């Protein structure tokens, strides 16, 4: 599994109740479907993710590997530092 997919799957939470979600097959157009374990609603990555999420993850990981601090990365990309730290921890765990 590619690191970007791993991070996206790790942060996928329910748009409706913010609960944990799990992969739940695919829609007809091959978009990953998720089901919330809390409210049982289903949704896709495109329902809840920013269209620039994958680009941001790649850029954050590139900057981390280049030695930039999490605070500098967050400031430069307009992200919360806790998001950058979370992606860094997920990258290290993988």
matplotlib code that plots the C-alpha trace (Angstrom):
import matplotlib.pyplot as plt

x = [0.0, 1.3, 2.0, -0.5, -3.3, -2.3, -2.6, -5.9, -7.4, -6.0, -7.7, -11.0, -13.7, -17.4, -18.6, -21.9, -20.9, -17.1, -16.9, -14.5, -15.1, -14.0, -13.7, -17.0, -16.5, -16.6, -19.1, -19.8, -17.3, -14.5, -14.4, -13.7, -16.8, -16.7, -19.1, -19.3, -19.2, -21.1, -24.1, -23.9, -24.0, -21.8, -19.8, -16.8, -13.4, -14.6, -17.5, -15.2, -11.7, -10.3, -9.3, -5.8, -5.4, -3.2, -1.0, -0.7, 0.2, 2.9, 4.2, 4.2, 6.1, 8.6, 9.3, 9.6, 12.2, 14.0, 14.3, 11.7, 10.0, 6.4, 5.6, 7.3, 5.4, 2.1, 2.6, 3.8, 0.9, -1.8, -2.4, -2.7, 0.5, -1.3, -2.3, 1.4, 2.5, -0.2, 0.8, 4.5, 3.6, 1.6, 4.6, 7.0, 4.7, 4.4]
y = [0.0, 3.4, 5.8, 8.4, 5.8, 4.5, 8.1, 8.8, 5.5, 6.3, 9.6, 8.7, 9.6, 9.9, 13.2, 12.9, 11.8, 11.9, 8.3, 5.7, 4.3, 1.2, 0.4, -0.9, -1.9, 0.3, 2.5, 1.6, 4.2, 2.4, 5.1, 3.6, 3.4, 3.7, 2.8, 4.5, 2.1, 4.6, 5.7, 3.1, 5.8, 5.2, 7.8, 8.1, 9.7, 12.5, 13.2, 14.2, 14.9, 18.0, 17.6, 18.7, 16.2, 13.7, 16.6, 18.0, 14.7, 14.1, 17.7, 17.3, 14.0, 15.5, 18.5, 16.2, 14.1, 17.4, 18.2, 20.9, 21.3, 20.4, 24.0, 25.5, 23.0, 23.8, 27.5, 27.3, 25.1, 26.6, 23.4, 22.8, 21.6, 18.6, 17.4, 17.5, 15.7, 13.0, 12.4, 12.2, 9.6, 7.6, 7.7, 6.6, 3.8, 2.4]
z = [0.0, -0.9, 2.0, 0.7, 0.6, 4.1, 5.5, 3.8, 5.1, 8.6, 8.8, 7.2, 9.7, 9.3, 7.9, 9.8, 13.3, 13.2, 14.1, 12.9, 9.5, 7.6, 3.9, 2.5, -1.1, -4.1, -5.9, -9.6, -10.7, -8.6, -5.9, -2.5, -0.3, 3.5, 6.2, 9.6, 12.6, 14.7, 12.5, 9.7, 7.0, 3.9, 2.0, -0.3, -0.1, -2.4, 0.0, 2.9, 1.5, 0.1, -3.6, -2.6, 0.2, -1.7, -3.0, 0.5, 2.0, -0.7, -0.2, 3.6, 3.5, 1.0, 3.3, 6.4, 4.5, 3.5, 7.2, 7.6, 11.0, 11.4, 12.4, 9.3, 7.1, 8.7, 8.4, 4.8, 3.7, 5.8, 7.8, 11.5, 13.0, 14.6, 11.1, 10.0, 13.1, 12.6, 9.0, 10.1, 12.8, 10.3, 7.9, 10.6, 11.7, 8.2]

ax = plt.figure().add_subplot(projection="3d")
ax.plot(x, y, z, "-o")
ax.set_aspect("equal")
plt.show()
